Amino acid sequence: MPDEQLLQDGSVAPDFSMAASRGRHVSLADFKGKPFVLYFYPKADTPGCTKEACGFNEALKAFEGAGLTVIGVSRDPVKKLDAFADKYHLTFPLASDAQGDVTEAYGVWVEKSLYGKAYMGIDRTTFLIGADGKIARIWRKVKVPGHVEAVLEAAQAL
């Protein structure tokens, strides 16, 4: 997705509908009139993704206190997400974008590079979506330390 087409603060959140961990299903329609956090992570049960998920899980009561739900999204199959959720006692929905439509719509499926080899993957990104269905804030190329706290602070200011 060219930079000029990237979602920005104030953009309408792209529609989504995905199967999620523990037999759940999440869609944009579920959150009509309610703010929420939608964060994209590369792969379940890897070190950075585990730290990020556990951080959101530990702060869940504070997010809920601010009236927000947290949803994690990766391209992992639901079975892997269930195992990840069970292993780390993650209670918020982990959604499976197995087809890649949502990661494409949110502009987080990008070319990455590791040891000089290019490959496609999810750019760790968090979207804070307001009750009006518009993106209130975007964090791109997220570094995990301190990230959950920054998102919570912005969420509480909504």
C-alpha positions as CSV (number, residue, x, y, z in Angstrom):
1,M,0.0,0.0,0.0
2,P,1.6,3.3,-1.0
3,D,2.2,5.7,1.8
4,E,-0.4,8.2,0.6
5,Q,-3.0,5.5,1.0
6,L,-2.0,4.6,4.5
7,L,-4.7,5.0,7.1
8,Q,-4.4,8.1,9.3
9,D,-5.8,9.5,12.4
10,G,-9.4,10.4,11.5
11,S,-9.7,7.7,8.8
12,V,-12.8,5.5,9.0
13,A,-11.8,2.1,10.3
14,P,-11.9,-0.5,7.6
15,D,-14.6,-3.2,8.1
16,F,-13.6,-6.6,9.4
17,S,-15.1,-9.9,10.5
18,M,-12.9,-12.6,11.9
19,A,-12.9,-15.9,13.8
20,A,-11.2,-15.4,17.2
21,S,-9.8,-17.5,20.1
22,R,-12.0,-19.5,22.3
23,G,-14.9,-19.9,19.8
24,R,-15.4,-16.1,19.5
25,H,-16.0,-14.0,16.5
26,V,-15.2,-10.2,16.2
27,S,-16.4,-7.7,13.6
28,L,-16.4,-3.9,13.3
29,A,-20.2,-4.0,13.6
30,D,-19.8,-5.5,17.1
31,F,-18.3,-2.2,18.2
32,K,-20.7,0.3,16.7
33,G,-20.8,3.2,19.2
34,K,-18.0,1.7,21.4
35,P,-14.2,2.5,21.3
36,F,-11.7,-0.3,21.1
37,V,-8.1,-1.2,20.5
38,L,-7.1,-3.3,17.5
39,Y,-3.5,-4.4,17.5
40,F,-1.7,-6.4,14.8
41,Y,1.2,-8.6,15.7
42,P,3.4,-10.8,13.5
43,K,3.1,-14.3,15.1
44,A,1.6,-15.9,18.1
45,D,4.0,-17.3,20.8
46,T,7.1,-15.5,19.7
47,P,9.0,-13.4,22.2
48,G,8.0,-9.9,21.2
49,C,4.4,-10.9,20.5
50,T,4.1,-12.8,23.8
51,K,5.4,-9.7,25.7
52,E,2.9,-7.5,23.9
53,A,-0.1,-9.8,24.4
54,C,0.8,-10.3,28.1
55,G,1.1,-6.6,28.6
56,F,-2.3,-5.9,27.1
57,N,-3.8,-8.8,29.2
58,E,-2.3,-7.4,32.4
59,A,-3.8,-3.9,31.6
60,L,-7.1,-5.3,30.5
61,K,-9.0,-4.2,33.6
62,A,-7.8,-0.6,33.1
63,F,-8.8,-0.7,29.4
64,E,-12.2,-2.1,30.3
65,G,-12.5,0.6,33.0
66,A,-12.0,3.1,30.2
67,G,-14.8,1.4,28.3
68,L,-12.5,-0.3,25.7
69,T,-12.1,-3.8,24.4
70,V,-8.7,-5.1,23.2
71,I,-8.4,-7.3,20.1
72,G,-5.2,-8.8,18.9
73,V,-4.9,-9.8,15.2
74,S,-2.4,-12.0,13.4
75,R,-2.5,-14.3,10.4
76,D,-2.2,-17.4,12.6
77,P,-4.9,-20.0,12.4
78,V,-7.5,-20.1,15.3
79,K,-6.1,-23.4,16.6
80,K,-2.7,-21.7,17.1
81,L,-4.4,-18.7,18.7
82,D,-6.3,-20.9,21.1
83,A,-3.0,-22.6,22.2
84,F,-1.3,-19.2,22.6
85,A,-4.3,-17.8,24.7
86,D,-4.3,-20.9,26.8
87,K,-0.5,-21.0,27.4
88,Y,-0.5,-17.3,28.6
89,H,-4.0,-17.1,30.1
90,L,-5.0,-14.4,27.6
91,T,-8.6,-13.5,28.0
92,F,-9.2,-10.9,25.3
93,P,-10.0,-12.1,21.7
94,L,-7.1,-13.0,19.4
95,A,-8.5,-12.8,15.9
96,S,-7.3,-14.9,12.9
97,D,-6.9,-13.0,9.7
98,A,-5.9,-16.2,7.9
99,Q,-6.9,-14.9,4.4
100,G,-5.1,-11.6,5.0
101,D,-7.9,-9.3,4.0
102,V,-7.8,-7.3,7.3
103,T,-4.1,-6.9,7.5
104,E,-4.2,-5.7,3.9
105,A,-7.1,-3.3,4.6
106,Y,-5.3,-1.8,7.6
107,G,-2.0,-1.5,5.6
108,V,0.1,-3.6,8.0
109,W,1.0,-6.4,5.6
110,V,4.4,-5.1,4.4
111,E,7.7,-6.1,2.9
112,K,10.2,-6.8,5.7
113,S,13.8,-7.8,5.6
114,L,15.8,-10.3,7.8
115,Y,19.4,-11.0,7.2
116,G,19.2,-9.4,3.8
117,K,16.2,-11.5,2.7
118,A,13.0,-9.8,1.8
119,Y,9.7,-11.3,2.9
120,M,6.1,-10.2,3.6
121,G,4.9,-10.0,7.2
122,I,2.8,-8.0,9.6
123,D,4.2,-4.7,10.8
124,R,3.5,-4.5,14.5
125,T,0.8,-1.7,14.6
126,T,-1.9,-0.6,17.0
127,F,-5.1,1.3,16.1
128,L,-7.2,3.1,18.8
129,I,-10.7,3.3,17.3
130,G,-13.2,5.7,18.7
131,A,-16.9,5.2,19.3
132,D,-17.5,7.0,16.0
133,G,-15.8,4.2,14.1
134,K,-12.9,6.5,13.2
135,I,-9.2,5.9,13.9
136,A,-8.3,8.1,16.9
137,R,-4.6,7.2,17.0
138,I,-2.2,4.9,15.2
139,W,1.1,3.5,16.5
140,R,3.3,2.0,13.7
141,K,6.5,0.0,13.9
142,V,5.7,-0.6,17.6
143,K,8.5,-1.3,20.1
144,V,6.9,-3.4,22.9
145,P,8.4,-1.8,26.0
146,G,6.1,1.0,27.2
147,H,3.6,0.5,24.3
148,V,0.6,-0.8,26.3
149,E,1.0,2.1,28.7
150,A,1.0,4.6,25.9
151,V,-2.1,3.1,24.3
152,L,-3.9,3.0,27.7
153,E,-3.1,6.7,28.3
154,A,-4.5,7.6,24.9
155,A,-7.5,5.4,25.4
156,Q,-8.3,7.0,28.7
157,A,-8.2,10.5,27.1
158,L,-10.8,9.5,24.5
